[in-house]
């Protein structure tokens, strides 16, 4: 299930670097983290939903690549993002 637009706009406004910023690594990481937490809760209830589990693993890999990129390009922003999201870097 996709994020509802109100929640998505809230996340974008929190992590955006400027007006209309929807594609920066920080925004993408925040949106992926929200989807990952939703799928994690879904899989706690539906243990045999293997297609969602595969999707979750793909999202985690994508977030990991974005975090690696952000760490290389802007370390200060990287530390800020992982602190706000409460994830390991």
N, C-alpha and C positions, 0 to 999 in steps of 0.2 A: 504494500500500500504506500502511496506517495504521501509526502507531508502536505498538510493543508496549507493554503496560501498565506494565512495569517501567521502561522508559526514560522513558515519559511521567510517571510518578510522581516519578522522579528530577529531571526538569526542573521539574515543578511545585513540588517541595519546595525547589529551589534559588532560584526566583524569586518564591515566594509571599510576600505581605506578612503573612499571618496563617494560622492553621489553617483548612483547607478552602477556601482561596483558589484558585479555578481560572479565574476570569474577569477578573482584573485585566489591564490592558494589557501589563504586563511578562511575565506568564505566557503570554498569547496570542502575544506577539512571539517569545518563546523557542520555543514549540511550532511556530509557523510557520517559524521559522528552521531547525529540525530537519527539517521536511518539505521545505523548499526545498533544503537540502543533499542530502537523499536523492534528490530528483527531479533535481537537477543531475548527480549521479553516474550515475543511471539513463540520462539523456539523452546522456551521454558515450559510453555503450555502444550505445544504441539511437537512432541519429541521426534515424531517420524516424518516430519516435513523436510525431506532431503533436498528438494529443489530450493527452498528458502535458505537452507543451510549452505548450499553452494553459492547462492547469491550473497549471503553474508560474508563468506570467505573472499569473494571477489571484491566486495566493498572494503573489507579490511586491508586487502592488498593494495587497492587503489589509494586508500588513505595513507598507508605506509609509504608509498612512492611519493605522494604529495608532501608528506612530512619531511622526507629525505631531501626533496627539492627545496623546500622552504628553509630547512636547516642550512643548506649550502648557500642559498642566496641572501637570506636575511635572518641571522641567528636571533636577534632581539625579538623580532616578530614571532619566530618559532617558539621561543621560551614563553612569550606572552600567551600564545594560542594553547599550548599544552597545559599551561597553568589554569587558564579559564575553563578549558574543557575537562580538566582532571584526568588526562590520559598520560600514559607513559610515552616517552619520546624515543 
